Amino acid sequence: MKRLLMAMLMVAGLMVAGPALMMTVAVPARALESAPVASKRAVATLVTDTDAMRPGAPFRVALRLRMADGWHTYWKNPGDAGVPPELTIDGVTQSAIDWPTPRRVAEGSVMTYAYTGEVLLPVTVTASTGAIKAHAQWLVCKDICVPEEGDFSLTLPIGTPGASAQAGLFAAHDRAVPRASPWAARISPDGTLFVQGPELTTATVTDAWFIPDQPARIQDDAAQPLSVRVGGFTLALKLTHGFDASKDLSGVLSVRDRTGMQADVVVDAVPGPPPAAALPPLGQILVFAFLGGLVLNLMPCVFPILAMKAVALARHAGRGSAHAVSYTAGVLVTFVALAGALLAARAAGTAAGWGFQFSSPVFVAGMTWLLFAVGLNLSGVFQVGGGLAGAGNGLTERHGVAGSFFTGLLAVLVATPCTAPFMGVAVAAGLAAPPAVTVLVFMVMGLGLAAPYVALASIPGLARLMPRPGRWMEVLKQALAFPMYGAAAWLIWVVSQEAGPNGVLGTAVGVVLVGFAGWVFGTTQASGVQPRRFGQAAAVMSVLAALAVLSGISAVPVGASAEASANAEAFTPERLAALRAQGRPVFVNMTAAWCVTCLVNERVAIGTEQVRKAFAADDVTYLKGDWTRQDPAITAFLQQNGRDGVPLYVFFPGGGGRPEVLPQILTEGEVLRLLRMS
């Protein structure tokens, strides 16, 4: 009987306690979030990472801000403008805000460091009771800036701490907080930030930027040109006037790899100059520079100039050496000017590379008119050079030598849209070297470009192979006008890519004005003094009118990196990263509207039916980046692959295989071979 009574009591106990135990197991984490403080611009609440608290034990409380589209608030260093949020909790021991990595947000002409969308700003507290009362204030900005504030309260029960319903927000925040840097860093007095690490190579670093954790240390709106070298990379920061070169520079460094993944670390750069860049031997750089300039003669954009030089050489038989020297001088002067412009642009914080000037629609329009005017001259619309107004023999020769000089200048200008093999290594190494070496590299490249003409003019055996002067020279000269007209037509298309319909209209108006200037100048050349002066004045006025039109041509706003075509997607680092994460094979083509080599490669090697079928069969995603207006993301990708210009072709095999950079002169067979081997 006693045993039966005990069994009944046990059953009764289970009947009472069982549901309670089940309820305990089934109860989810409590939602601990305060009442919101809301406006049309942002909604703010106070949240905790725990659903209970133990007096004296630390836990986290955070200000949660959810901002409307287009609005943002600021990091602890807001940059050129703004105020960071503040959170004060009554009656507790409170840490500083644990700030996640901010975004760089341009506001007009200033650069700020801010958060958009939703952000969590937590602090660690130690409290004696569960009654939490806090006050916060924050600034939200869009077209205008509005200060906001609010009072918040919530109560945590005393008990064993467990994860709250908002714990996932804290976990996401922890992933967004910059980690301690595994790399050493130095900051030099000129603002060069050097980050040292054996894994930081051109194969891993595509982009990087630095955000100081204190205001007024660097010029926040200045570009930060990246240069990856052996053993690390440098960022060229622009320091403020009040920067103390004897103190450390700390902040957040963000590094993006070639798959688009971004790592944010906290760096503390100590004062000191960066180590010298590990460059190839100077002799090797110069050999590559000479070979690059030599092969540049075979690029499509230089074909018309090659023919002009051949005609000039035949016309000046017996005086070829003088013209060769003059032509070479024109080439070298222009190459040195290009080197100086590149160095000046980089010193000013602009990411400039080979062919950078063709990203300006004003320059392209001016080149259009110049080539059109050269075509008019070749067609006989007007004459420049020998025979003008009964000039003597010596004056004729001087005009001819001057013509050779400007032919060399023109050859370099029209060659810059093309990139030849060996040039990528030479230009990249030259720009990474001291300025004197940079100029030397460009001069040797110019010697390579001028070498064939110099050889024809200087070696008697080669010169004798040239046909004798005759009627054929005049016919060939007139025929050569049409490649010039064709080049001008192509440049008008380049303007359409950079400046839209209005740019094309302005360029076309300039073509008409230049054509009128050439016609009126040529028509009155053989006339008397008065008509000739009238023709010259009218030509000058027409050219000045064209220059006035030139000043009104401007680039349209930059949109996507590239327009998707029938078999290509627009390149973005994020899209490349997503495809790589899926293990998909990717073919990346970096091109520009003004790059003739790029256009030829796309026609004969990438856009063929066989290659399109191979891409489809192997499930290869074709990403195309348009550098016509120097998209910064594409500039970073080029520099990461050791290039300062286009074209660039990179194939990423499926399954995370090692990427392969293809030659700059591409063939269909090369692309198909690569796909078969992957």
Secondary structure, DSSP 8 states (H G I E B T S, - for coil): -HHHHHHHHHHHHHHHHHHHHHHHHH------B---EE-SSEEEEEEESBSSB-TT-EEEEEEEEEE-TT-EEEEEEEETS----EEEETTSEE--------EEEEETTEEEEEEESEEEEEEEEE-SSSEEEEEEEEEEESSSEEEEEEEEEEE--BS---B-TTHHHHHHHHHHS-EE-SSEEEE-TTSEEEEE-TT-STTT-SEEEEEESSTTSB-TTS---EEEETTEEEEE--B-TT--TTS-EEEEEEEE-TTS-EEEEEEEEEE----------HHHHHHHHHHHHHHHTTSGGGHHHHHHHHHHHHHTTT-HHHHHHHHHHHHHHHHHHHHHHHHHHHHTT----TTGGGG-HHHHHHHHHHHHHHHHHHHTSS--STTGGG--HHHHHHHHHHHHHHHHHHHHHHHTT---TTHHHHHHHHHHS-HHHHHHHHHHHHHHHHHHHHHHHH-HHHHTTS--SSHHHHHHHHHTHHHHHHHHHHHHHHHHHHHHHHHHHHHHHHHHHHHHHHHHHHHTTTS-HHHHHHHHHHHHHHHHHHHHHHTT-------SSS--BTTBEE--HHHHHHHHHTT--EEEEEE-TT-HHHHHHIIIIISSHHHHHHHHHTT-EEEEEE-TT--HHHHHHHHHTT-SSS-EEEEE-GGG---EE--SS--HHHHHHHHHH-
